[in-house]
Amino acid sequence: MMETDQRQQWLQQLAYQVWEARGRPHDGHQQDWRVAERLLDAELALRHADDTEDRADVKP
């Protein structure tokens, strides 16, 4: 599980990247933050799925 401070840092970075990709508009920061949350949650879910799959492949 990701620590809260680390999650906030990742969200800030992702939201900034989303904002830049949108051309740095003067509005929409809440939308950028929500997009960043969805991106981060999707990334973490993929990592968790990969970890679970890797453990399932290990034979005793």
PyMOL Python script that loads the backbone (N, CA, C, O; Angstrom):
from pymol import cmd

cmd.read_pdbstr("""\
ATOM      1  N   MET A   1       0.852  -1.187   0.000  1.00  0.00           N
ATOM      2  CA  MET A   1       0.000   0.000   0.000  1.00  0.00           C
ATOM      3  C   MET A   1       0.890   1.241   0.000  1.00  0.00           C
ATOM      4  O   MET A   1       1.934   1.276   0.652  1.00  0.00           O
ATOM      5  N   MET A   2       0.468   2.232  -0.724  1.00  0.00           N
ATOM      6  CA  MET A   2       1.237   3.468  -0.851  1.00  0.00           C
ATOM      7  C   MET A   2       0.979   4.373   0.346  1.00  0.00           C
ATOM      8  O   MET A   2      -0.162   4.539   0.776  1.00  0.00           O
ATOM      9  N   GLU A   3       2.044   4.953   0.879  1.00  0.00           N
ATOM     10  CA  GLU A   3       1.928   5.896   1.982  1.00  0.00           C
ATOM     11  C   GLU A   3       1.206   7.159   1.513  1.00  0.00           C
ATOM     12  O   GLU A   3       1.288   7.532   0.343  1.00  0.00           O
ATOM     13  N   THR A   4       0.506   7.804   2.427  1.00  0.00           N
ATOM     14  CA  THR A   4      -0.289   8.987   2.098  1.00  0.00           C
ATOM     15  C   THR A   4       0.567  10.106   1.510  1.00  0.00           C
ATOM     16  O   THR A   4       0.187  10.702   0.502  1.00  0.00           O
ATOM     17  N   ASP A   5       1.720  10.404   2.125  1.00  0.00           N
ATOM     18  CA  ASP A   5       2.584  11.478   1.624  1.00  0.00           C
ATOM     19  C   ASP A   5       3.092  11.163   0.224  1.00  0.00           C
ATOM     20  O   ASP A   5       3.131  12.036  -0.644  1.00  0.00           O
ATOM     21  N   GLN A   6       3.479   9.912   0.012  1.00  0.00           N
ATOM     22  CA  GLN A   6       3.969   9.506  -1.302  1.00  0.00           C
ATOM     23  C   GLN A   6       2.854   9.604  -2.342  1.00  0.00           C
ATOM     24  O   GLN A   6       3.084  10.054  -3.465  1.00  0.00           O
ATOM     25  N   ARG A   7       1.643   9.180  -1.961  1.00  0.00           N
ATOM     26  CA  ARG A   7       0.499   9.279  -2.874  1.00  0.00           C
ATOM     27  C   ARG A   7       0.236  10.733  -3.256  1.00  0.00           C
ATOM     28  O   ARG A   7      -0.016  11.035  -4.423  1.00  0.00           O
ATOM     29  N   GLN A   8       0.293  11.632  -2.277  1.00  0.00           N
ATOM     30  CA  GLN A   8       0.066  13.055  -2.547  1.00  0.00           C
ATOM     31  C   GLN A   8       1.114  13.604  -3.513  1.00  0.00           C
ATOM     32  O   GLN A   8       0.785  14.377  -4.412  1.00  0.00           O
ATOM     33  N   GLN A   9       2.364  13.209  -3.334  1.00  0.00           N
ATOM     34  CA  GLN A   9       3.427  13.669  -4.222  1.00  0.00           C
ATOM     35  C   GLN A   9       3.188  13.173  -5.649  1.00  0.00           C
ATOM     36  O   GLN A   9       3.332  13.930  -6.609  1.00  0.00           O
ATOM     37  N   TRP A  10       2.824  11.896  -5.779  1.00  0.00           N
ATOM     38  CA  TRP A  10       2.550  11.337  -7.104  1.00  0.00           C
ATOM     39  C   TRP A  10       1.369  12.063  -7.744  1.00  0.00           C
ATOM     40  O   TRP A  10       1.404  12.397  -8.929  1.00  0.00           O
ATOM     41  N   LEU A  11       0.314  12.307  -6.945  1.00  0.00           N
ATOM     42  CA  LEU A  11      -0.855  12.995  -7.474  1.00  0.00           C
ATOM     43  C   LEU A  11      -0.509  14.402  -7.940  1.00  0.00           C
ATOM     44  O   LEU A  11      -0.981  14.841  -8.988  1.00  0.00           O
ATOM     45  N   GLN A  12       0.303  15.105  -7.177  1.00  0.00           N
ATOM     46  CA  GLN A  12       0.717  16.450  -7.569  1.00  0.00           C
ATOM     47  C   GLN A  12       1.464  16.416  -8.895  1.00  0.00           C
ATOM     48  O   GLN A  12       1.216  17.243  -9.772  1.00  0.00           O
ATOM     49  N   GLN A  13       2.373  15.466  -9.042  1.00  0.00           N
ATOM     50  CA  GLN A  13       3.147  15.356 -10.276  1.00  0.00           C
ATOM     51  C   GLN A  13       2.250  15.006 -11.461  1.00  0.00           C
ATOM     52  O   GLN A  13       2.361  15.599 -12.534  1.00  0.00           O
ATOM     53  N   LEU A  14       1.362  14.037 -11.254  1.00  0.00           N
ATOM     54  CA  LEU A  14       0.460  13.646 -12.338  1.00  0.00           C
ATOM     55  C   LEU A  14      -0.497  14.773 -12.713  1.00  0.00           C
ATOM     56  O   LEU A  14      -0.717  15.033 -13.896  1.00  0.00           O
ATOM     57  N   ALA A  15      -1.066  15.440 -11.717  1.00  0.00           N
ATOM     58  CA  ALA A  15      -1.987  16.539 -11.993  1.00  0.00           C
ATOM     59  C   ALA A  15      -1.266  17.653 -12.768  1.00  0.00           C
ATOM     60  O   ALA A  15      -1.848  18.262 -13.666  1.00  0.00           O
ATOM     61  N   TYR A  16      -0.022  17.912 -12.426  1.00  0.00           N
ATOM     62  CA  TYR A  16       0.766  18.917 -13.137  1.00  0.00           C
ATOM     63  C   TYR A  16       0.964  18.505 -14.598  1.00  0.00           C
ATOM     64  O   TYR A  16       0.841  19.326 -15.506  1.00  0.00           O
ATOM     65  N   GLN A  17       1.274  17.222 -14.810  1.00  0.00           N
ATOM     66  CA  GLN A  17       1.462  16.726 -16.172  1.00  0.00           C
ATOM     67  C   GLN A  17       0.167  16.819 -16.977  1.00  0.00           C
ATOM     68  O   GLN A  17       0.189  17.167 -18.157  1.00  0.00           O
ATOM     69  N   VAL A  18      -0.954  16.509 -16.338  1.00  0.00           N
ATOM     70  CA  VAL A  18      -2.258  16.621 -17.006  1.00  0.00           C
ATOM     71  C   VAL A  18      -2.524  18.078 -17.365  1.00  0.00           C
ATOM     72  O   VAL A  18      -2.955  18.381 -18.477  1.00  0.00           O
ATOM     73  N   TRP A  19      -2.268  18.970 -16.429  1.00  0.00           N
ATOM     74  CA  TRP A  19      -2.458  20.405 -16.655  1.00  0.00           C
ATOM     75  C   TRP A  19      -1.607  20.890 -17.825  1.00  0.00           C
ATOM     76  O   TRP A  19      -2.086  21.627 -18.687  1.00  0.00           O
ATOM     77  N   GLU A  20      -0.338  20.472 -17.848  1.00  0.00           N
ATOM     78  CA  GLU A  20       0.542  20.856 -18.949  1.00  0.00           C
ATOM     79  C   GLU A  20       0.034  20.306 -20.280  1.00  0.00           C
ATOM     80  O   GLU A  20       0.062  21.002 -21.296  1.00  0.00           O
ATOM     81  N   ALA A  21      -0.428  19.061 -20.271  1.00  0.00           N
ATOM     82  CA  ALA A  21      -0.924  18.440 -21.498  1.00  0.00           C
ATOM     83  C   ALA A  21      -2.167  19.157 -22.022  1.00  0.00           C
ATOM     84  O   ALA A  21      -2.440  19.153 -23.223  1.00  0.00           O
ATOM     85  N   ARG A  22      -2.907  19.766 -21.116  1.00  0.00           N
ATOM     86  CA  ARG A  22      -4.101  20.519 -21.523  1.00  0.00           C
ATOM     87  C   ARG A  22      -3.767  21.947 -21.954  1.00  0.00           C
ATOM     88  O   ARG A  22      -4.671  22.728 -22.253  1.00  0.00           O
ATOM     89  N   GLY A  23      -2.489  22.291 -21.990  1.00  0.00           N
ATOM     90  CA  GLY A  23      -2.085  23.613 -22.451  1.00  0.00           C
ATOM     91  C   GLY A  23      -1.997  24.659 -21.359  1.00  0.00           C
ATOM     92  O   GLY A  23      -1.996  25.856 -21.643  1.00  0.00           O
ATOM     93  N   ARG A  24      -1.923  24.217 -20.108  1.00  0.00           N
ATOM     94  CA  ARG A  24      -1.781  25.114 -18.952  1.00  0.00           C
ATOM     95  C   ARG A  24      -2.909  26.152 -18.843  1.00  0.00           C
ATOM     96  O   ARG A  24      -2.646  27.349 -18.725  1.00  0.00           O
ATOM     97  N   PRO A  25      -4.157  25.687 -18.883  1.00  0.00           N
ATOM     98  CA  PRO A  25      -5.264  26.652 -18.770  1.00  0.00           C
ATOM     99  C   PRO A  25      -5.345  27.228 -17.359  1.00  0.00           C
ATOM    100  O   PRO A  25      -4.745  26.698 -16.424  1.00  0.00           O
ATOM    101  N   HIS A  26      -6.086  28.309 -17.221  1.00  0.00           N
ATOM    102  CA  HIS A  26      -6.230  28.988 -15.932  1.00  0.00           C
ATOM    103  C   HIS A  26      -7.314  28.382 -15.055  1.00  0.00           C
ATOM    104  O   HIS A  26      -7.539  28.843 -13.936  1.00  0.00           O
ATOM    105  N   ASP A  27      -7.981  27.360 -15.551  1.00  0.00           N
ATOM    106  CA  ASP A  27      -9.038  26.718 -14.761  1.00  0.00           C
ATOM    107  C   ASP A  27      -8.926  25.199 -14.888  1.00  0.00           C
ATOM    108  O   ASP A  27      -8.074  24.692 -15.618  1.00  0.00           O
ATOM    109  N   GLY A  28      -9.773  24.494 -14.187  1.00  0.00           N
ATOM    110  CA  GLY A  28      -9.830  23.045 -14.323  1.00  0.00           C
ATOM    111  C   GLY A  28      -8.904  22.258 -13.423  1.00  0.00           C
ATOM    112  O   GLY A  28      -8.689  21.066 -13.645  1.00  0.00           O
ATOM    113  N   HIS A  29      -8.344  22.913 -12.395  1.00  0.00           N
ATOM    114  CA  HIS A  29      -7.397  22.195 -11.544  1.00  0.00           C
ATOM    115  C   HIS A  29      -8.044  21.014 -10.813  1.00  0.00           C
ATOM    116  O   HIS A  29      -7.392  19.999 -10.570  1.00  0.00           O
ATOM    117  N   GLN A  30      -9.319  21.148 -10.468  1.00  0.00           N
ATOM    118  CA  GLN A  30      -9.993  20.032  -9.799  1.00  0.00           C
ATOM    119  C   GLN A  30     -10.167  18.863 -10.750  1.00  0.00           C
ATOM    120  O   GLN A  30     -10.026  17.709 -10.343  1.00  0.00           O
ATOM    121  N   GLN A  31     -10.468  19.139 -11.997  1.00  0.00           N
ATOM    122  CA  GLN A  31     -10.586  18.089 -13.009  1.00  0.00           C
ATOM    123  C   GLN A  31      -9.231  17.411 -13.206  1.00  0.00           C
ATOM    124  O   GLN A  31      -9.160  16.185 -13.292  1.00  0.00           O
ATOM    125  N   ASP A  32      -8.165  18.190 -13.277  1.00  0.00           N
ATOM    126  CA  ASP A  32      -6.824  17.627 -13.437  1.00  0.00           C
ATOM    127  C   ASP A  32      -6.487  16.700 -12.273  1.00  0.00           C
ATOM    128  O   ASP A  32      -5.889  15.642 -12.465  1.00  0.00           O
ATOM    129  N   TRP A  33      -6.873  17.105 -11.068  1.00  0.00           N
ATOM    130  CA  TRP A  33      -6.602  16.297  -9.883  1.00  0.00           C
ATOM    131  C   TRP A  33      -7.367  14.964  -9.948  1.00  0.00           C
ATOM    132  O   TRP A  33      -6.822  13.910  -9.621  1.00  0.00           O
ATOM    133  N   ARG A  34      -8.633  15.028 -10.375  1.00  0.00           N
ATOM    134  CA  ARG A  34      -9.439  13.796 -10.484  1.00  0.00           C
ATOM    135  C   ARG A  34      -8.869  12.857 -11.541  1.00  0.00           C
ATOM    136  O   ARG A  34      -8.852  11.641 -11.348  1.00  0.00           O
ATOM    137  N   VAL A  35      -8.407  13.408 -12.647  1.00  0.00           N
ATOM    138  CA  VAL A  35      -7.772  12.589 -13.685  1.00  0.00           C
ATOM    139  C   VAL A  35      -6.508  11.935 -13.117  1.00  0.00           C
ATOM    140  O   VAL A  35      -6.255  10.752 -13.345  1.00  0.00           O
ATOM    141  N   ALA A  36      -5.726  12.714 -12.381  1.00  0.00           N
ATOM    142  CA  ALA A  36      -4.506  12.176 -11.768  1.00  0.00           C
ATOM    143  C   ALA A  36      -4.838  11.049 -10.800  1.00  0.00           C
ATOM    144  O   ALA A  36      -4.129  10.043 -10.760  1.00  0.00           O
ATOM    145  N   GLU A  37      -5.902  11.198 -10.020  1.00  0.00           N
ATOM    146  CA  GLU A  37      -6.311  10.128  -9.093  1.00  0.00           C
ATOM    147  C   GLU A  37      -6.672   8.860  -9.854  1.00  0.00           C
ATOM    148  O   GLU A  37      -6.284   7.762  -9.456  1.00  0.00           O
ATOM    149  N   ARG A  38      -7.404   9.008 -10.932  1.00  0.00           N
ATOM    150  CA  ARG A  38      -7.784   7.823 -11.720  1.00  0.00           C
ATOM    151  C   ARG A  38      -6.556   7.170 -12.340  1.00  0.00           C
ATOM    152  O   ARG A  38      -6.445   5.944 -12.346  1.00  0.00           O
ATOM    153  N   LEU A  39      -5.632   7.974 -12.862  1.00  0.00           N
ATOM    154  CA  LEU A  39      -4.410   7.421 -13.446  1.00  0.00           C
ATOM    155  C   LEU A  39      -3.588   6.672 -12.406  1.00  0.00           C
ATOM    156  O   LEU A  39      -3.112   5.567 -12.665  1.00  0.00           O
ATOM    157  N   LEU A  40      -3.424   7.264 -11.246  1.00  0.00           N
ATOM    158  CA  LEU A  40      -2.639   6.633 -10.196  1.00  0.00           C
ATOM    159  C   LEU A  40      -3.310   5.351  -9.710  1.00  0.00           C
ATOM    160  O   LEU A  40      -2.643   4.331  -9.537  1.00  0.00           O
ATOM    161  N   ASP A  41      -4.614   5.394  -9.490  1.00  0.00           N
ATOM    162  CA  ASP A  41      -5.329   4.195  -9.048  1.00  0.00           C
ATOM    163  C   ASP A  41      -5.211   3.070 -10.070  1.00  0.00           C
ATOM    164  O   ASP A  41      -5.047   1.908  -9.699  1.00  0.00           O
ATOM    165  N   ALA A  42      -5.293   3.412 -11.363  1.00  0.00           N
ATOM    166  CA  ALA A  42      -5.161   2.404 -12.414  1.00  0.00           C
ATOM    167  C   ALA A  42      -3.754   1.815 -12.418  1.00  0.00           C
ATOM    168  O   ALA A  42      -3.592   0.603 -12.560  1.00  0.00           O
ATOM    169  N   GLU A  43      -2.744   2.656 -12.264  1.00  0.00           N
ATOM    170  CA  GLU A  43      -1.356   2.181 -12.219  1.00  0.00           C
ATOM    171  C   GLU A  43      -1.141   1.244 -11.032  1.00  0.00           C
ATOM    172  O   GLU A  43      -0.526   0.187 -11.172  1.00  0.00           O
ATOM    173  N   LEU A  44      -1.643   1.631  -9.878  1.00  0.00           N
ATOM    174  CA  LEU A  44      -1.474   0.789  -8.691  1.00  0.00           C
ATOM    175  C   LEU A  44      -2.214  -0.530  -8.836  1.00  0.00           C
ATOM    176  O   LEU A  44      -1.718  -1.564  -8.389  1.00  0.00           O
ATOM    177  N   ALA A  45      -3.392  -0.514  -9.451  1.00  0.00           N
ATOM    178  CA  ALA A  45      -4.148  -1.750  -9.672  1.00  0.00           C
ATOM    179  C   ALA A  45      -3.388  -2.685 -10.607  1.00  0.00           C
ATOM    180  O   ALA A  45      -3.357  -3.896 -10.389  1.00  0.00           O
ATOM    181  N   LEU A  46      -2.774  -2.122 -11.650  1.00  0.00           N
ATOM    182  CA  LEU A  46      -1.978  -2.941 -12.562  1.00  0.00           C
ATOM    183  C   LEU A  46      -0.771  -3.549 -11.855  1.00  0.00           C
ATOM    184  O   LEU A  46      -0.453  -4.721 -12.052  1.00  0.00           O
ATOM    185  N   ARG A  47      -0.111  -2.753 -11.042  1.00  0.00           N
ATOM    186  CA  ARG A  47       1.043  -3.266 -10.292  1.00  0.00           C
ATOM    187  C   ARG A  47       0.619  -4.378  -9.350  1.00  0.00           C
ATOM    188  O   ARG A  47       1.311  -5.389  -9.229  1.00  0.00           O
ATOM    189  N   HIS A  48      -0.511  -4.201  -8.684  1.00  0.00           N
ATOM    190  CA  HIS A  48      -1.016  -5.221  -7.765  1.00  0.00           C
ATOM    191  C   HIS A  48      -1.349  -6.500  -8.528  1.00  0.00           C
ATOM    192  O   HIS A  48      -1.042  -7.598  -8.065  1.00  0.00           O
ATOM    193  N   ALA A  49      -1.973  -6.360  -9.690  1.00  0.00           N
ATOM    194  CA  ALA A  49      -2.323  -7.526 -10.507  1.00  0.00           C
ATOM    195  C   ALA A  49      -1.060  -8.246 -10.968  1.00  0.00           C
ATOM    196  O   ALA A  49      -1.005  -9.475 -10.961  1.00  0.00           O
ATOM    197  N   ASP A  50      -0.044  -7.478 -11.371  1.00  0.00           N
ATOM    198  CA  ASP A  50       1.225  -8.087 -11.781  1.00  0.00           C
ATOM    199  C   ASP A  50       1.882  -8.823 -10.628  1.00  0.00           C
ATOM    200  O   ASP A  50       2.395  -9.927 -10.813  1.00  0.00           O
ATOM    201  N   ASP A  51       1.874  -8.231  -9.441  1.00  0.00           N
ATOM    202  CA  ASP A  51       2.463  -8.872  -8.267  1.00  0.00           C
ATOM    203  C   ASP A  51       1.728 -10.157  -7.928  1.00  0.00           C
ATOM    204  O   ASP A  51       2.356 -11.166  -7.606  1.00  0.00           O
ATOM    205  N   THR A  52       0.407 -10.129  -7.997  1.00  0.00           N
ATOM    206  CA  THR A  52      -0.403 -11.301  -7.694  1.00  0.00           C
ATOM    207  C   THR A  52      -0.135 -12.397  -8.712  1.00  0.00           C
ATOM    208  O   THR A  52      -0.023 -13.569  -8.353  1.00  0.00           O
ATOM    209  N   GLU A  53      -0.032 -12.021  -9.980  1.00  0.00           N
ATOM    210  CA  GLU A  53       0.239 -12.991 -11.039  1.00  0.00           C
ATOM    211  C   GLU A  53       1.623 -13.602 -10.867  1.00  0.00           C
ATOM    212  O   GLU A  53       1.794 -14.807 -11.048  1.00  0.00           O
ATOM    213  N   ASP A  54       2.618 -12.778 -10.516  1.00  0.00           N
ATOM    214  CA  ASP A  54       3.967 -13.279 -10.296  1.00  0.00           C
ATOM    215  C   ASP A  54       4.002 -14.298  -9.168  1.00  0.00           C
ATOM    216  O   ASP A  54       4.683 -15.318  -9.276  1.00  0.00           O
ATOM    217  N   ARG A  55       3.282 -14.037  -8.098  1.00  0.00           N
ATOM    218  CA  ARG A  55       3.258 -14.974  -6.971  1.00  0.00           C
ATOM    219  C   ARG A  55       2.559 -16.274  -7.364  1.00  0.00           C
ATOM    220  O   ARG A  55       2.934 -17.340  -6.877  1.00  0.00           O
ATOM    221  N   ALA A  56       1.563 -16.207  -8.225  1.00  0.00           N
ATOM    222  CA  ALA A  56       0.829 -17.399  -8.655  1.00  0.00           C
ATOM    223  C   ALA A  56       1.706 -18.272  -9.544  1.00  0.00           C
ATOM    224  O   ALA A  56       1.505 -19.485  -9.613  1.00  0.00           O
ATOM    225  N   ASP A  57       2.678 -17.665 -10.224  1.00  0.00           N
ATOM    226  CA  ASP A  57       3.557 -18.431 -11.118  1.00  0.00           C
ATOM    227  C   ASP A  57       4.631 -19.191 -10.376  1.00  0.00           C
ATOM    228  O   ASP A  57       5.227 -20.114 -10.933  1.00  0.00           O
ATOM    229  N   VAL A  58       4.893 -18.832  -9.143  1.00  0.00           N
ATOM    230  CA  VAL A  58       5.946 -19.480  -8.356  1.00  0.00           C
ATOM    231  C   VAL A  58       5.445 -20.837  -7.880  1.00  0.00           C
ATOM    232  O   VAL A  58       4.417 -20.942  -7.211  1.00  0.00           O
ATOM    233  N   LYS A  59       6.191 -21.861  -8.236  1.00  0.00           N
ATOM    234  CA  LYS A  59       5.832 -23.219  -7.835  1.00  0.00           C
ATOM    235  C   LYS A  59       6.641 -23.613  -6.604  1.00  0.00           C
ATOM    236  O   LYS A  59       7.842 -23.352  -6.550  1.00  0.00           O
ATOM    237  N   PRO A  60       6.000 -24.240  -5.611  1.00  0.00           N
ATOM    238  CA  PRO A  60       6.737 -24.636  -4.399  1.00  0.00           C
ATOM    239  C   PRO A  60       7.706 -25.768  -4.674  1.00  0.00           C
ATOM    240  O   PRO A  60       8.402 -26.219  -3.765  1.00  0.00           O
TER     241      PRO A  60
END
""", "prot")
cmd.dss("prot")
cmd.show_as("cartoon", "prot")
cmd.util.cbc("prot")
cmd.orient("prot")
